[in-house]
Structures are given as C-alpha cells and as structure tokens.
C-alpha cells in the first residue's frame, strides 16, 4: 500500500537505496518480503523511477496499492502485470523490437547483475530466491565465466588483494622476512 512508507537511504559508502515491505510473494506467501532497490547512476535507476512514480502520482491515497496511478477520469488503478507488459510491449513494438514476457525481466535482471560482477549469493538475495533455482537463469555462461575469471586475474585485482594481505601482515605485526622464508621454501 502507499502507506507502506518506502524508505530512501544513503549508506556509509554513499550508496543510495530504497526499501519497502511487500505483504506476499510467490515463494514466501503471507510472510511477505523486503524489497531493496539499489540506486544506479544511469537512466535505468530503479530509485529514480520510484521517486518519479511518486511525484507523478502524488495524489494517490495511502490506502491504495503502492504502484497505483490515476486514470484521466480520476479513478485510481493499481498497476498490474498485464498493464505493465502491455505498455512496455507497445513501446518496444513501435521501436521494431520483439515482445517480452514477464518472467524475462527476472531472467534478464539476474543475468545483468551476474555480468556486472555481483556475487551469485547477492543476486539470489536480490531476486528473493530461497533456493538455487536462479542458477537456471544463467543463460549466458559463455559470457559470465570468462568475464568473471578474467576479472579475478586483472593486475589491478591482484594488486588490490596483495595490498589487503600486506595490510593484514602489518596489522598483525608479521615480519616480511617471515613470509619471505616461506616463499624461499616453496621455490626450492
């Protein structure tokens, strides 16, 4: 409901997010779930989209569904999956693109996050998966595997990890000569 009071947050690392509670999901049923949206610095930012929705539909009463909108005759209407898909498919059809089905958004969202390097367990939590079924969405393994592996071996990543290990060594007061003696033992 509009009264669920979505909360916009700025985290310690300056990341912006928005969260709200929904009363029901396909997997959790009546237990509901918390929805957490992470801001992005591009035109597809979900937080900006929700803020825009609230600004455009600022007269919607608090007892109406969260994503309700006002029709030209003043009637409030909840956005349904069918309304959404009809709208976006008209946009895509006008642009000469193929029709998209609802579940494609979950699949596409999971793949997009994985391609961006988001860890699989974070993707699972973001999508609200309580099992490993989201792994079925890894339709682009030929892209995901090389990109993730290459990212792990980039010089900048190796340097970053090396610094983390060295900082740990310094904090724990482990002499560098102590570690060097292990290097010598493994080389010979």
N, C-alpha and C positions, 0 to 999 in steps of 0.2 A: 504494500500500500504506500501511497505518498507519505503517510505518517511514519514510515519505517526509518526516516531520517538518515539518508546516506551520509557518511562521514568522509570528508576530504582531509587527507593527512599529508604533512611534509615530514619525512623521516629524517633521522640523523644525518644520512648521507645526501640529503636534499632531494631524494626521490619523492615524487608526488604519487599519491594513490587515493582511491575511493573505495569504500567498502559499505556493504549493506547486507541485511539478512533476508533470505527468501524462505517462505514457510514450507516449501515442498520441492523435492526434486525426484527424478525418475529412480535414482538409486537409494536415496535416503528416506524417501516418502515423507511422512509427517514430521520427521526430525528436522527437515529443512537443511539449510546450509548458509554459510557466509560466502558472499561473492566479493572478491578482491580484484579491483582493476588497477593496473599499473600505468601511470602516465607515460607517454612517448613524445618525443619531440619531432613528430611528423603529422601529416594531415589525418592519419588514422587513429589518433589518440582517443582511447575509449573514455577517458576522464573528460576531455573537452566535449566529446559527443554527448555525454550525460548532462554536463553543465548546459550545453546548448539546448538540449531537450527541456530542461527545467526552465530556462529563460523563455523559450518559445511558448511553453505550456504552463506559464506561471499562475494561471487562474484555476487550475485543476484542484478540486477539493481534496483534503487529506484522506478522505475515506475511499478514494478511487485508486485503482491499481497504479503502481509506480510508473509504468510506461504508458499511461493514458494520454490521449490527445483530444482536442476539441474539434468537432466537425463544424462546418460553416453554419449549421442550424443551431449551434450552441449545445448540442448533445455531447457528453463525454463518452469516449470509446476506448476500451483497453486495446493496446496493440497486440494482435495475435500473431502467431507464427505465419498463418496464411496471409494476413495483411502485409507483414514484412516481406515475405517471399514474393508476393505479387508486385510490391513496389520495386524491390531491387531487380527482379527479373524484367520488368518493363524498362528500367534504366539500361540494363545490360542488352536487352533485345534491341533497343533503339541504337545502341552502340555496335550492333552486329555480333554480340557475344552470345554464347550458349546459355541455356537455362541452368540455374544452380538449385540444388535441393538442400533442405535444411541441415541435414547431417554433414554436408560438405563443409559447413562453417566450422564444426568441431574438428573434422579431419584436417582442414586447411590451417586452422589455428594451432593444432598440435604440431603439424609439420613445420609451420613458420617459426614457432618457438624453438623447436629442435634445431632447425637450420641456423637460428640466431645463436645457438650455443647454450641455451637454457638447459640445465641438467634434467634428465628424464623424470626424476622424482618431483621436481618443481613443476614440470609440465603436467604430471599426474595430479598434483595437488591443485593446480590452477584449473584444470578441467573437471575437478571434483570426482575423479576416478577412484573408486575404493578397491580396484583390482588392477591387474596388469593388462586389461583389455585395450587400453590406449595404445599398447605396442602394435596392435593391428593396424594403426593409422600410419605407421612408418612406411609409407608408400614410396618414399624417395631415398631408400637406403643407399643407393648408388651415389647420391649427393651427400647424405648425412655422414656416412662412415669416413670417406676421405677428408671431408671438411673438419670433422671433429679430431681425427687423427693428426692432420696437418697442423691444426691449431695447437695441439699439445706439444709439437716439436718445433714450433716457431722459436727463433732465437730470443725474441722478447719474452716469451713464456718461460723458456729455460732460465733466462737471466732473472726473471721475477721469482721463480722458485728458488734459484740459487741464493738470492737475497733473503728470502724467507728463512731458508736453512741457516744462512750465516748469522742473521739476526737472532735466531734461536740459540746458536752456538755462543754468541756474545752474551745474551741474557743469562744463559746457564753457566757462563764462565768456563767454557770448554776451550782449552788452548788449541789454536790452529795446528800446532805441531802434533797434538794428539791425533787429530783427524788425518794429517799428512802421513802419519805412521801406518794407518790403515790403507791409504792409497798405495804406499810402497809394498805392503804385504800382498795386495791383490794384483799388482803389476808383475811381481816376481813369481 
